[in-house]
Amino acid sequence: MMNKSIQTSRVWFVICTIVLGASFALGVGGLLPVPSIEIRWPTSPTSPSNQYVPTYSTKVGKEIVLIYIGSSSCAYANDEALPSLIENLKLALQRKASEKEYMFTTIGVAIDWFTEKGVEHLTKFGTFDEVIAGRKWQSTGARRFFWEALPGQAATPQVLVIARDVQAPTDEQPEQPFQVANETLLVRKLGSDEIKDWLEQGTPLPQDFLETSTHAAM
Amino acid sequence: MGVRLHIVLLLLALVTIVTACRNDDGISTISPGTVHPTANNIPPVTDLRFVLYEEGGERGVEQMFIDFIELESQTIGIREGDKLEMFGFVQDLVTDDNGTLYVLDSRYNEVRVYNHSHFLIGRFGSAGVGPEEFAYPRSLAITEGGARIIVLDRYGWVKVFSRQDSTFRFESSFSVVIDPWDMCAMNGHVYIRAYSAELGAIIHKYSHNGDLVASFGQPYDSPNPFVRQSLSGKGQLVCSEKHRIVGSIRRNVPLLTGYSEAGEIVWRVKFGDFKSAQVIEKQKEDGRPSILFKVPVSGESVFSTAFSDASGDFFVQYVTINDSTDEVPTKRHLFKVQAQTGEGTYLGRTNMRVYAIGAEHVFAGVNRPYPQVVIHEIKETLQ
């Protein structure tokens, strides 16, 4: 009785081995579809990186926004040293926002007549969460950051940092509209020298506008 | 004979048409390569009492008026803190007879007011395009001993505020000639420096309600209207409320001209060591005129600030670019000119941009590495 049981186990072992071996051979040979599996350790937005990467997510709560305004036709905005300054600014502010548990986003604005020229200019400055290009001094970006909502000196290159509250419908508040509110200018820097100084000073921001607030993910 | 007459008449008509249709857009009067300012725009000053040099004064050559870096100074504005502890950008500042300090911040779009102990006692203005708001404020003036504070904003909007203790109230706003460069105020009027081709003048006197009272001051002399437009308005204004004199400086011209309230030239001072940065008249490929303001090089100077003190005298500061091998890239020279007589003296060098001199303090503003107001206590009487 025991000999029969051992013999049965041996048969199953051999069958399994043959099936596995055959599957492997067929998979390697491409005759059977083989899933690709990749193991990656999870990364946080503040993990060391030499390039800014948007989070591509939508949340509600306090947000820090970095706006870069340049132009393909402005000699100062095409200074060779400027792209790395702006990239370092993005990373530095992203870290600061993360420390306060704020969202962080970047906007690139090109003061150019032709959108292609403007986008080409902004491409030199890495990745932005969103871009505005075209229509020169009458663009949505120019209106917003020079003439109307946040008026200031119309000059390039320029960076602004604003703080704002991002609101959206949630399960608890389904009637809440999509909107941004309480937009406040924290910093405006003009020209490479000012931008460089500010970066070297550690991108100081008004602390009373950076008080921690709670927020919920969508 | 009849045919020849007709040909002659036809030729005459063609010549008439061509000359009549010539468009006076300035193309025909361009002189590419002309370096400005031209000699006819620098009136001679022959009386040596009114020619000021950097050497001089009892302390001799290279005297230091105030060393803000080495000497003990108080500062307002920190690198990082609450918003009211930081400045966005120190654009202008003035002080009144009581030692109250008014600082115009052109990035945070407001005026901050500090008492004689340099504590913040109030502020007014905010970002916006409304009457009480600032879009891009450029210049600040006070009058009536600080009872009125006047701000020159973008697009030539002048905004008048009144002060009662620590309360600041918006009074009025009005629009002046386009493209104003500077402003000062005295005795119930606001003076704007801006070129008006229509009025043929560069200084315009307004009431606080915006009524244009008078215009005076000779525009830049050039046969080309574009050059005239480009070089006439740029410059600085300073008012002496006590002596009723308006001081005017044209960019790149080494002169300070004193006008009466009625616009008559009272005196003229020349800065003998001031070498202007070059301005080149050019012509674009399509024939249109253009102006190139060259970056100043070693030995050339640029005017920095012009202001008055409680006694009504003028102070003028300019910056001279040093040789690239020098440790210090620039030298800032400060002069005092008596508004009543035009006689002046060289006070010496400073290492910061001086905006105001009070009874007991000298006020400077810096924006690098971060915006600050630097205050130095005066321990000796100024010359």
Boltz contact constraints between the chains, C-beta under 6 A:
constraints:
  - contact:
      token1: [A, 151]
      token2: [B, 127]
      max_distance: 6.0
  - contact:
      token1: [A, 151]
      token2: [B, 135]
      max_distance: 6.0
  - contact:
      token1: [A, 152]
      token2: [B, 136]
      max_distance: 6.0
  - contact:
      token1: [A, 153]
      token2: [B, 136]
      max_distance: 6.0
  - contact:
      token1: [A, 188]
      token2: [B, 107]
      max_distance: 6.0
  - contact:
      token1: [A, 197]
      token2: [B, 368]
      max_distance: 6.0
  - contact:
      token1: [A, 197]
      token2: [B, 369]
      max_distance: 6.0
  - contact:
      token1: [A, 201]
      token2: [B, 79]
      max_distance: 6.0
  - contact:
      token1: [A, 201]
      token2: [B, 369]
      max_distance: 6.0
  - contact:
      token1: [A, 201]
      token2: [B, 370]
      max_distance: 6.0
  - contact:
      token1: [A, 204]
      token2: [B, 79]
      max_distance: 6.0
  - contact:
      token1: [A, 204]
      token2: [B, 80]
      max_distance: 6.0
  - contact:
      token1: [A, 206]
      token2: [B, 83]
      max_distance: 6.0
  - contact:
      token1: [A, 206]
      token2: [B, 86]
      max_distance: 6.0
  - contact:
      token1: [A, 207]
      token2: [B, 82]
      max_distance: 6.0
  - contact:
      token1: [A, 208]
      token2: [B, 82]
      max_distance: 6.0
  - contact:
      token1: [A, 208]
      token2: [B, 83]
      max_distance: 6.0
